[in-house]
């Protein structure tokens, strides 16, 4: 059997890409998520998500049920994390707060990403549309997140819907500009020129060739944006312009604990540790994905 040689006459180097047992190339996302950094992040995020989903099974108290024991300490009878200033079980409020936060960010971030990508695709269609879209992005980016939140709640009032809207509006220019940059970069590649010369329509070139090679940064951005969404929701609830009480969120529970930090530090411990674990886990996953994509 004759060996395959490269044009220089030397033996061709083997394909450097790792191959699975079935002969398929490992997907870069799978490689990224198999790293120790990503696994640690996934464990942290998974633990928080699982705690939120199983909230009704992990506590025997409702998040708004009041008792006669206010500011009871950790490991109080029937209250593993103690109680708040109104005698409500802190474990229950933290767990149901996780559920509320997850519901908000799971809706708001994909909504912002989808709208941003639609704007980017519209901008790719025509230079005049591109200019208009960029001005829309500039307008949204001109408002800091907190100012945007106050403006929206001034119009709509506090609640779950304004929080979702604020997060989505904050993410639209981020995803839109990221995808637009990827499309512009891929348009200059040789394979796109070859496809156009071969008679492929502009729409098919965009869908079949450009977009698959421009979406990798969006995957990383989703993990980053989920982290940002946790902070936005927490800040809005902390300031009292987020989800309306008595429904708990991590931000609102943390905000309610501020006047009692000296006499009942356990009040803030539960939501603070939970937010830290969730943000750290998402950050580790995002960093692992980013490192793999940049290889």
C-alpha positions as CSV (number, residue, x, y, z in Angstrom):
1,X,0.0,0.0,0.0
2,X,1.5,3.4,-1.0
3,X,1.4,6.2,1.6
4,X,-0.3,9.5,0.8
5,X,2.2,12.3,0.4
6,X,1.8,16.0,0.6
7,X,2.6,18.3,-2.4
8,X,6.2,18.7,-1.1
9,X,6.8,15.0,-1.3
10,X,6.8,14.5,2.5
11,X,4.2,12.3,4.2
12,X,1.0,14.2,4.9
13,X,0.6,15.0,8.6
14,X,-2.3,13.3,10.3
15,X,-5.5,15.2,11.0
16,X,-4.8,17.0,14.3
17,X,-8.5,17.1,15.2
18,X,-9.5,14.6,18.0
19,X,-11.8,11.9,16.8
20,X,-14.3,9.9,18.7
21,X,-14.5,6.1,18.8
22,X,-17.1,6.3,16.0
23,X,-14.8,8.3,13.8
24,X,-16.5,11.7,14.3
25,X,-14.7,14.8,15.2
26,X,-15.3,16.1,18.7
27,X,-17.4,19.2,18.7
28,X,-15.6,22.2,20.2
29,X,-18.4,22.8,22.7
30,X,-18.1,19.3,23.9
31,X,-14.4,19.7,24.4
32,X,-14.9,22.9,26.3
33,X,-17.6,21.5,28.6
34,X,-15.3,18.5,29.4
35,X,-12.7,20.7,31.0
36,X,-12.3,20.9,34.8
37,X,-13.2,24.6,34.7
38,X,-16.5,24.0,32.8
39,X,-17.4,21.0,34.9
40,X,-17.0,22.9,38.1
41,X,-19.2,25.7,36.6
42,X,-21.8,23.2,35.5
43,X,-21.9,21.6,39.0
44,X,-22.5,25.0,40.6
45,X,-25.1,26.1,38.1
46,X,-26.8,22.6,38.2
47,X,-26.9,22.6,42.0
48,X,-28.6,26.0,42.1
49,X,-31.0,25.2,39.3
50,X,-31.9,21.8,40.9
51,X,-32.5,23.5,44.2
52,X,-34.9,26.0,42.6
53,X,-36.8,23.3,40.7
54,X,-37.2,21.1,43.8
55,X,-38.1,24.0,46.0
56,X,-41.5,22.7,47.0
57,X,-39.9,19.3,48.0
58,X,-37.0,20.8,49.9
59,X,-39.0,22.9,52.4
60,X,-42.2,22.5,54.3
61,X,-42.9,26.2,54.4
62,X,-44.3,28.5,51.8
63,X,-42.2,31.6,50.9
64,X,-44.9,33.9,52.3
65,X,-45.9,32.0,55.4
66,X,-45.3,34.0,58.5
67,X,-44.5,32.7,62.0
68,X,-44.1,34.3,65.4
69,X,-40.3,33.9,65.3
70,X,-38.7,36.8,63.5
71,X,-34.9,36.8,62.8
72,X,-34.5,33.3,64.2
73,X,-30.9,32.2,63.7
74,X,-29.5,29.4,61.5
75,X,-30.6,25.9,62.5
76,X,-33.6,27.2,64.4
77,X,-36.2,24.4,64.9
78,X,-38.0,24.0,61.5
79,X,-36.0,26.7,59.9
80,X,-32.5,25.6,58.7
81,X,-31.5,29.0,57.5
82,X,-33.5,30.9,60.1
83,X,-36.3,33.4,59.5
84,X,-36.5,37.0,58.2
85,X,-37.8,40.1,59.9
86,X,-41.4,39.0,59.3
87,X,-40.9,35.4,60.5
88,X,-40.8,33.9,57.0
89,X,-38.6,30.8,56.5
90,X,-35.4,32.0,54.7
91,X,-34.7,28.6,53.1
92,X,-38.1,28.7,51.5
93,X,-37.7,32.3,50.3
94,X,-34.2,31.6,48.9
95,X,-35.4,28.4,47.0
96,X,-38.5,30.1,45.6
97,X,-36.3,33.1,44.8
98,X,-34.1,30.9,42.7
99,X,-37.2,29.8,40.8
100,X,-38.3,33.4,40.2
101,X,-34.8,34.4,39.0
102,X,-34.4,31.4,36.7
103,X,-37.8,32.1,35.1
104,X,-36.9,35.7,34.4
105,X,-33.4,35.2,33.0
106,X,-34.5,32.1,31.0
107,X,-37.0,34.2,29.2
108,X,-35.3,37.6,29.0
109,X,-31.9,36.5,27.7
110,X,-33.1,34.4,24.8
111,X,-35.6,37.2,23.9
112,X,-32.8,39.8,23.8
113,X,-30.6,37.5,21.9
114,X,-33.3,36.7,19.3
115,X,-34.2,40.3,18.8
116,X,-30.5,41.3,18.6
117,X,-29.8,38.6,16.0
118,X,-32.8,39.7,13.9
119,X,-31.5,43.2,13.9
120,X,-28.1,42.0,12.8
121,X,-29.6,39.9,10.0
122,X,-31.6,42.9,8.8
123,X,-28.5,45.1,8.9
124,X,-26.7,42.5,6.7
125,X,-29.4,42.9,4.0
126,X,-28.7,46.5,3.0
127,X,-26.3,49.3,4.0
128,X,-29.1,51.8,4.7
129,X,-30.8,49.3,7.1
130,X,-27.4,48.7,8.7
131,X,-27.0,52.4,9.5
132,X,-30.5,52.6,11.0
133,X,-29.8,49.5,13.1
134,X,-26.5,50.9,14.4
135,X,-28.3,54.0,15.6
136,X,-30.8,51.9,17.4
137,X,-28.0,50.0,19.1
138,X,-26.3,53.3,20.0
139,X,-29.5,54.6,21.6
140,X,-29.9,51.5,23.7
141,X,-26.2,51.5,24.8
142,X,-26.5,55.2,25.7
143,X,-28.6,54.2,28.8
144,X,-26.7,52.5,31.6
145,X,-28.5,49.4,32.9
146,X,-29.7,51.1,36.1
147,X,-31.0,54.2,34.3
148,X,-32.8,52.0,31.7
149,X,-34.4,50.0,34.5
150,X,-35.6,53.2,36.3
151,X,-37.0,54.5,33.0
152,X,-38.9,51.3,32.2
153,X,-40.3,51.0,35.7
154,X,-41.3,54.6,35.7
155,X,-43.5,53.8,32.7
156,X,-44.7,50.3,33.5
157,X,-44.3,50.2,37.2
158,X,-42.4,47.5,39.2
159,X,-43.0,43.8,38.4
160,X,-41.8,40.8,36.6
161,X,-42.5,42.1,33.1
162,X,-40.4,45.3,33.4
163,X,-37.5,43.2,34.7
164,X,-37.7,40.9,31.6
165,X,-38.0,43.9,29.3
166,X,-35.0,45.7,30.8
167,X,-32.8,42.6,30.5
168,X,-33.9,42.0,26.9
169,X,-33.3,45.6,25.9
170,X,-29.9,45.5,27.5
171,X,-28.9,42.4,25.6
172,X,-30.3,43.4,22.1
173,X,-27.3,45.6,21.1
174,X,-24.8,43.1,22.6
175,X,-26.0,40.2,20.5
176,X,-26.8,42.3,17.5
177,X,-23.3,43.9,17.2
178,X,-21.6,40.6,18.0
179,X,-23.4,38.8,15.2
180,X,-23.0,41.7,12.8
181,X,-19.3,41.7,13.4
182,X,-19.1,38.0,12.7
183,X,-21.1,38.3,9.5
184,X,-18.9,41.2,8.2
185,X,-15.7,39.2,9.1
186,X,-16.9,36.0,7.3
187,X,-18.0,37.9,4.2
188,X,-14.4,38.6,3.4
189,X,-13.3,35.0,3.6
190,X,-12.3,33.1,0.5
191,X,-14.9,30.4,0.8
192,X,-17.7,33.0,0.7
193,X,-16.1,34.5,-2.5
194,X,-15.9,31.0,-4.0
195,X,-19.5,30.3,-3.2
196,X,-20.6,33.6,-4.8
197,X,-18.5,32.9,-7.9
198,X,-20.1,29.5,-8.2
199,X,-23.5,31.1,-8.5
200,X,-24.9,30.6,-5.0
201,X,-27.5,33.1,-4.0
202,X,-26.7,35.7,-1.4
203,X,-29.4,34.3,1.0
204,X,-28.0,30.8,0.7
205,X,-24.5,32.0,1.2
206,X,-25.6,33.8,4.4
207,X,-27.6,30.9,5.8
208,X,-25.4,27.9,4.7
209,X,-21.9,29.4,4.9
210,X,-21.7,32.7,6.9
211,X,-24.0,32.1,9.8
212,X,-22.7,28.7,10.9
213,X,-19.2,30.2,11.2
214,X,-20.4,33.4,12.9
215,X,-22.5,32.0,15.8
216,X,-19.7,30.7,18.0
217,X,-19.2,33.9,19.9
218,X,-22.9,34.1,20.5
219,X,-22.8,30.8,22.5
220,X,-20.2,32.3,24.8
221,X,-22.2,35.5,25.1
222,X,-25.3,33.6,26.2
223,X,-23.4,32.4,29.3
224,X,-22.1,35.9,30.0
225,X,-25.5,37.5,29.5
226,X,-27.1,35.0,31.9
227,X,-24.6,36.3,34.5
228,X,-25.4,39.9,33.7
229,X,-29.1,39.1,33.9
230,X,-28.7,37.8,37.4
231,X,-27.1,41.1,38.4
232,X,-29.8,43.2,36.7
233,X,-32.6,41.4,38.4
234,X,-30.9,41.5,41.7
235,X,-30.2,45.2,41.4
236,X,-33.8,46.0,40.4
237,X,-35.3,43.9,43.2
238,X,-32.7,45.3,45.7
239,X,-33.9,48.9,44.8
240,X,-37.5,47.9,45.0
241,X,-38.3,48.3,41.3
242,X,-38.2,44.6,40.4
243,X,-40.6,41.8,41.2
244,X,-43.3,43.0,43.6
245,X,-43.3,41.7,47.2
246,X,-44.2,39.4,48.8
247,X,-43.0,37.2,45.9
248,X,-39.3,36.5,46.7
249,X,-36.3,36.9,44.4
250,X,-32.7,36.6,45.4
251,X,-32.3,40.3,45.0
252,X,-35.3,41.2,47.1
253,X,-34.4,38.9,49.9
254,X,-30.9,40.4,49.9
255,X,-32.3,43.9,49.9
256,X,-34.6,43.1,52.9
257,X,-31.6,41.9,54.9
258,X,-29.6,45.1,54.7
259,X,-31.1,46.8,57.8
260,X,-30.4,43.7,59.9
261,X,-26.8,42.8,58.9
262,X,-25.4,43.6,62.4
263,X,-27.9,41.7,64.4
264,X,-28.8,38.9,62.0
265,X,-26.0,38.4,59.4
266,X,-27.5,35.0,58.5
267,X,-30.4,36.9,56.9
268,X,-28.1,37.9,53.9
269,X,-26.0,34.7,53.9
270,X,-28.5,32.5,51.9
271,X,-29.2,34.7,48.9
272,X,-25.6,36.0,48.8
273,X,-24.1,32.5,48.7
274,X,-26.7,31.4,46.1
275,X,-26.0,34.4,43.8
276,X,-22.3,33.9,44.1
277,X,-22.5,30.2,43.2
278,X,-24.8,30.9,40.2
279,X,-22.6,33.8,38.9
280,X,-19.4,31.9,39.5
281,X,-20.7,28.8,37.7
282,X,-21.9,30.7,34.7
283,X,-18.6,32.6,34.5
284,X,-16.6,29.4,34.6
285,X,-18.7,27.9,31.8
286,X,-18.4,31.1,29.7
287,X,-14.6,31.2,30.1
288,X,-14.2,27.6,29.2
289,X,-16.3,28.1,26.0
290,X,-14.4,31.2,25.1
291,X,-11.0,29.5,25.5
292,X,-12.0,26.7,23.2
293,X,-13.5,28.9,20.5
294,X,-10.3,31.1,20.5
295,X,-8.0,28.1,20.0
